[in-house]
């Protein structure tokens, strides 16, 4: 692999972040909107940062942080639904995407961690 831009998980993280930015444009709770967008942006950003460090250990660490951001984002989406700030059907699609990205990250973490031990 030549660049993090080739990683499907990075591409999906970027798409999720951009989709959330555009969908939340009309969200009335600016604090929640800001926190959701920060969490979403953290996912592909940490993937890229870790990859660019040229160390399997650092990459695995950054992937774990990105995975944590998926959980953080998912929690914020659930809270947004419960508080009535987010459309439930749309938020559930985003939640499903965070679950899939999280699984992809776990697979990559396992692969990179195994490589780091060798």
NUPA-927085 format. One record per residue: x, y, z of N, C-alpha, C in turn. Coordinates in Angstrom, 1 decimal. Layout:
<site <X, Y, Z>, <X, Y, Z>, <X, Y, Z>>
...
//
This chain:
<site <0.8, -1.2, 0.0>, <0.0, 0.0, 0.0>, <0.9, 1.2, 0.0>>
<site <0.6, 2.2, -0.9>, <1.4, 3.4, -1.0>, <0.9, 4.5, -0.2>>
<site <-0.4, 4.6, 0.1>, <-0.9, 5.8, 0.8>, <-2.2, 5.4, 1.6>>
<site <-2.4, 6.2, 2.6>, <-3.6, 5.9, 3.4>, <-4.9, 6.2, 2.6>>
<site <-4.8, 7.0, 1.6>, <-6.0, 7.3, 0.7>, <-6.5, 6.1, 0.0>>
<site <-5.7, 5.0, 0.0>, <-6.1, 3.8, -0.7>, <-6.9, 2.9, 0.3>>
<site <-6.9, 3.2, 1.5>, <-7.7, 2.4, 2.5>, <-9.2, 2.6, 2.4>>
<site <-9.9, 1.6, 2.2>, <-11.4, 1.7, 2.1>, <-12.0, 2.3, 3.4>>
<site <-11.4, 1.9, 4.6>, <-11.9, 2.4, 5.8>, <-11.7, 3.9, 6.0>>
<site <-10.6, 4.4, 5.4>, <-10.4, 5.9, 5.4>, <-11.4, 6.6, 4.5>>
<site <-11.6, 6.0, 3.3>, <-12.6, 6.6, 2.4>, <-14.0, 6.6, 3.0>>
<site <-14.4, 5.5, 3.7>, <-15.7, 5.5, 4.3>, <-15.8, 6.5, 5.4>>
<site <-14.7, 6.6, 6.2>, <-14.7, 7.6, 7.3>, <-14.8, 9.0, 6.8>>
<site <-14.1, 9.3, 5.7>, <-14.3, 10.7, 5.1>, <-15.7, 10.9, 4.6>>
<site <-16.2, 9.9, 3.9>, <-17.6, 10.0, 3.4>, <-18.6, 10.2, 4.6>>
<site <-18.4, 9.5, 5.6>, <-19.3, 9.6, 6.8>, <-19.2, 11.0, 7.4>>
<site <-18.0, 11.5, 7.5>, <-17.8, 12.8, 8.1>, <-18.5, 13.9, 7.2>>
<site <-18.2, 13.8, 5.9>, <-18.8, 14.8, 5.0>, <-20.3, 14.7, 5.0>>
<site <-20.9, 13.5, 5.0>, <-22.3, 13.3, 5.0>, <-22.9, 13.9, 6.3>>
<site <-22.3, 13.7, 7.4>, <-22.8, 14.3, 8.7>, <-22.7, 15.8, 8.7>>
<site <-21.7, 16.4, 8.2>, <-21.6, 17.8, 8.1>, <-22.8, 18.4, 7.3>>
<site <-23.1, 17.8, 6.2>, <-24.2, 18.3, 5.3>, <-25.5, 18.0, 5.9>>
<site <-25.7, 16.9, 6.5>, <-27.0, 16.5, 7.1>, <-27.3, 17.3, 8.4>>
<site <-26.3, 17.7, 9.1>, <-26.5, 18.4, 10.4>, <-26.5, 19.9, 10.2>>
<site <-26.5, 20.4, 9.0>, <-26.5, 21.8, 8.8>, <-27.6, 22.5, 9.5>>
<site <-28.8, 21.9, 9.6>, <-29.9, 22.5, 10.2>, <-30.2, 22.1, 11.6>>
<site <-29.3, 21.4, 12.2>, <-29.4, 21.0, 13.6>, <-29.4, 22.2, 14.5>>
<site <-30.4, 22.3, 15.4>, <-30.6, 23.4, 16.2>, <-29.7, 23.5, 17.5>>
<site <-29.1, 22.3, 17.9>, <-28.3, 22.2, 19.0>, <-26.8, 22.3, 18.5>>
<site <-26.2, 23.5, 18.6>, <-24.9, 23.7, 18.0>, <-23.8, 22.9, 18.8>>
<site <-24.0, 22.7, 20.1>, <-23.0, 22.0, 20.8>, <-23.0, 20.5, 20.4>>
<site <-24.1, 19.9, 20.3>, <-24.2, 18.5, 19.8>, <-23.7, 18.4, 18.4>>
<site <-24.1, 19.3, 17.5>, <-23.7, 19.3, 16.1>, <-22.1, 19.3, 16.1>>
<site <-21.6, 20.3, 16.8>, <-20.1, 20.4, 16.8>, <-19.4, 19.1, 17.3>>
<site <-19.9, 18.6, 18.4>, <-19.3, 17.4, 19.0>, <-19.4, 16.2, 18.0>>
<site <-20.6, 16.0, 17.4>, <-20.8, 14.9, 16.4>, <-19.8, 15.1, 15.2>>
<site <-19.7, 16.3, 14.7>, <-18.8, 16.6, 13.6>, <-17.3, 16.3, 14.0>>
<site <-17.0, 16.7, 15.2>, <-15.6, 16.5, 15.7>, <-15.3, 15.0, 15.8>>
<site <-16.2, 14.2, 16.3>, <-16.0, 12.8, 16.5>, <-15.9, 12.1, 15.1>>
<site <-16.7, 12.5, 14.2>, <-16.7, 12.0, 12.8>, <-15.4, 12.3, 12.1>>
<site <-15.0, 13.6, 12.2>, <-13.7, 14.0, 11.6>, <-12.5, 13.3, 12.2>>
<site <-12.6, 12.9, 13.4>, <-11.5, 12.2, 14.1>, <-11.2, 10.9, 13.5>>
<site <-12.2, 10.2, 13.0>, <-12.0, 8.8, 12.5>, <-11.0, 8.8, 11.3>>
<site <-11.3, 9.5, 10.2>, <-10.3, 9.4, 9.1>, <-9.0, 10.1, 9.4>>
<site <-9.1, 11.2, 10.2>, <-7.9, 11.9, 10.6>, <-6.9, 11.1, 11.3>>
<site <-7.4, 10.3, 12.3>, <-6.5, 9.4, 13.0>, <-5.9, 8.3, 12.2>>
<site <-6.7, 7.8, 11.3>, <-6.2, 6.8, 10.3>, <-5.1, 7.3, 9.5>>
<site <-5.3, 8.5, 9.0>, <-4.2, 9.2, 8.2>, <-3.0, 9.5, 9.0>>
<site <-3.2, 10.1, 10.2>, <-2.1, 10.4, 11.1>, <-1.2, 9.2, 11.4>>
<site <-1.9, 8.1, 11.8>, <-1.2, 6.9, 12.2>, <-0.4, 6.3, 11.1>>
<site <-1.0, 6.3, 9.9>, <-0.4, 5.8, 8.7>, <0.9, 6.5, 8.4>>
<site <0.8, 7.9, 8.5>, <1.9, 8.7, 8.1>, <3.1, 8.6, 9.1>>
<site <2.9, 8.0, 10.2>, <4.0, 7.9, 11.2>, <5.0, 6.8, 10.8>>
<site <4.7, 6.0, 9.8>, <5.6, 5.0, 9.3>, <6.0, 4.0, 10.4>>
<site <5.1, 3.7, 11.3>, <5.4, 2.7, 12.4>, <4.2, 1.9, 12.6>>
<site <4.3, 0.6, 12.5>, <3.2, -0.3, 12.7>, <2.5, -0.1, 14.1>>
<site <3.4, 0.1, 15.1>, <2.8, 0.3, 16.5>, <2.0, 1.6, 16.5>>
<site <2.6, 2.7, 15.9>, <1.9, 4.0, 15.9>, <0.6, 3.9, 15.1>>
<site <0.7, 3.2, 14.0>, <-0.5, 3.0, 13.2>, <-1.6, 2.3, 13.9>>
<site <-1.2, 1.2, 14.6>, <-2.2, 0.4, 15.4>, <-2.8, 1.3, 16.5>>
<site <-2.0, 2.1, 17.1>, <-2.5, 3.0, 18.2>, <-3.5, 4.0, 17.6>>
<site <-3.2, 4.6, 16.5>, <-4.1, 5.6, 15.9>, <-5.4, 4.9, 15.4>>
<site <-5.3, 3.7, 14.9>, <-6.5, 3.0, 14.5>, <-7.4, 2.7, 15.7>>
<site <-6.8, 2.4, 16.9>, <-7.6, 2.2, 18.1>, <-8.3, 3.5, 18.5>>
<site <-7.6, 4.6, 18.3>, <-8.2, 5.9, 18.7>, <-9.3, 6.2, 17.7>>
<site <-9.2, 5.9, 16.4>, <-10.2, 6.1, 15.4>, <-11.4, 5.2, 15.8>>
<site <-11.2, 4.0, 16.2>, <-12.2, 3.1, 16.6>, <-13.0, 3.6, 17.8>>
<site <-12.2, 4.2, 18.8>, <-12.9, 4.8, 19.9>, <-13.8, 6.0, 19.5>>
<site <-13.3, 6.7, 18.5>, <-14.1, 7.8, 18.0>, <-15.4, 7.3, 17.3>>
<site <-15.4, 6.1, 16.7>, <-16.6, 5.5, 16.2>, <-17.6, 5.3, 17.3>>
<site <-17.1, 4.8, 18.5>, <-18.0, 4.6, 19.6>, <-18.5, 5.9, 20.2>>
<site <-17.7, 6.9, 20.2>, <-18.1, 8.2, 20.7>, <-19.2, 8.8, 19.8>>
<site <-18.9, 8.7, 18.5>, <-19.9, 9.2, 17.6>, <-21.2, 8.5, 17.7>>
<site <-21.2, 7.2, 17.8>, <-22.4, 6.4, 17.9>, <-23.2, 6.8, 19.1>>
<site <-22.5, 7.0, 20.2>, <-23.2, 7.4, 21.4>, <-23.9, 8.8, 21.3>>
<site <-23.2, 9.7, 20.6>, <-23.7, 11.1, 20.4>, <-24.9, 11.0, 19.5>>
<site <-24.9, 10.1, 18.5>, <-26.0, 10.0, 17.6>, <-27.3, 9.4, 18.4>>
<site <-27.0, 8.4, 19.2>, <-28.1, 7.9, 20.1>, <-28.7, 9.0, 21.0>>
<site <-27.8, 9.8, 21.6>, <-28.3, 10.9, 22.4>, <-29.1, 12.0, 21.6>>
<site <-28.6, 12.3, 20.4>, <-29.3, 13.2, 19.5>, <-30.7, 12.7, 19.1>>
<site <-30.8, 11.4, 19.0>, <-32.2, 10.9, 18.7>, <-33.0, 11.1, 19.9>>
<site <-32.6, 10.6, 21.1>, <-33.3, 10.7, 22.3>, <-33.7, 12.1, 22.7>>
<site <-32.8, 13.1, 22.4>, <-33.1, 14.4, 22.8>, <-34.0, 15.1, 21.7>>
<site <-34.3, 14.4, 20.6>, <-35.1, 15.0, 19.6>, <-34.5, 15.9, 18.6>>
<site <-33.1, 15.9, 18.6>, <-32.4, 16.8, 17.7>, <-32.1, 16.2, 16.3>>
<site <-32.2, 14.8, 16.3>, <-31.8, 14.1, 15.0>, <-33.0, 13.2, 14.6>>
<site <-33.2, 13.2, 13.3>, <-34.2, 12.3, 12.7>, <-33.7, 10.8, 13.0>>
<site <-34.6, 10.0, 13.6>, <-34.2, 8.7, 14.0>, <-33.8, 7.8, 12.8>>
<site <-34.5, 7.8, 11.7>, <-34.2, 7.0, 10.6>, <-32.8, 7.3, 10.0>>
<site <-32.6, 8.6, 9.8>, <-31.3, 9.0, 9.2>, <-30.1, 8.7, 10.2>>
<site <-30.4, 9.0, 11.5>, <-29.3, 8.8, 12.5>, <-29.0, 7.3, 12.6>>
<site <-30.0, 6.4, 12.4>, <-29.7, 5.0, 12.5>, <-28.9, 4.5, 11.3>>
<site <-29.0, 5.2, 10.2>, <-28.1, 4.8, 9.0>, <-26.7, 5.2, 9.4>>
<site <-26.5, 6.4, 10.0>, <-25.2, 6.8, 10.4>, <-24.6, 5.8, 11.5>>
<site <-25.5, 5.4, 12.4>, <-25.0, 4.5, 13.4>, <-24.6, 3.2, 12.8>>
<site <-25.3, 2.7, 11.8>, <-25.0, 1.4, 11.1>, <-23.6, 1.6, 10.4>>
<site <-23.4, 2.8, 9.8>, <-22.1, 3.0, 9.2>, <-21.0, 3.0, 10.2>>
<site <-21.2, 3.6, 11.4>, <-20.1, 3.6, 12.4>, <-19.8, 2.2, 12.8>>
<site <-20.8, 1.3, 12.9>, <-20.6, -0.1, 13.3>, <-19.8, -0.8, 12.3>>
<site <-20.1, -0.5, 11.0>, <-19.3, -1.2, 9.9>, <-17.9, -0.7, 9.9>>
<site <-17.7, 0.6, 10.0>, <-16.3, 1.2, 10.0>, <-15.6, 0.6, 11.2>>
<site <-16.2, 0.5, 12.4>, <-15.6, 0.0, 13.6>, <-15.1, -1.5, 13.3>>
<site <-15.9, -2.3, 12.7>, <-15.5, -3.6, 12.3>, <-14.3, -3.6, 11.4>>
<site <-14.3, -2.7, 10.4>, <-13.2, -2.6, 9.5>, <-11.9, -2.2, 10.2>>
<site <-12.1, -1.3, 11.1>, <-10.9, -0.8, 11.9>, <-10.3, -1.9, 12.8>>
<site <-11.2, -2.7, 13.4>, <-10.8, -3.9, 14.2>, <-10.0, -4.9, 13.4>>
<site <-10.4, -5.1, 12.2>, <-9.7, -6.0, 11.3>, <-8.3, -5.5, 10.9>>
<site <-8.3, -4.2, 10.7>, <-7.0, -3.6, 10.3>, <-6.1, -3.5, 11.5>>
<site <-6.6, -3.3, 12.7>, <-5.8, -3.2, 14.0>, <-5.2, -4.6, 14.2>>
<site <-6.0, -5.7, 14.0>, <-5.5, -7.0, 14.2>, <-4.3, -7.3, 13.2>>
<site <-4.5, -6.9, 11.9>, <-3.5, -7.1, 10.9>, <-2.3, -6.4, 11.2>>
<site <-2.4, -5.1, 11.5>, <-1.2, -4.2, 11.8>, <-0.5, -4.7, 13.1>>
<site <-1.3, -5.0, 14.1>, <-0.7, -5.4, 15.4>, <0.1, -6.7, 15.2>>
<site <-0.4, -7.6, 14.4>, <0.3, -8.9, 14.2>, <1.6, -8.6, 13.4>>
<site <1.6, -7.7, 12.5>, <2.8, -7.3, 11.8>, <3.8, -6.6, 12.7>>
<site <3.3, -5.8, 13.6>, <4.2, -5.0, 14.6>, <5.0, -6.0, 15.5>>
<site <4.3, -7.2, 15.8>, <5.0, -8.1, 16.7>, <6.1, -8.9, 16.0>>
<site <6.0, -9.0, 14.7>, <7.0, -9.8, 13.9>, <8.3, -9.2, 13.8>>
//
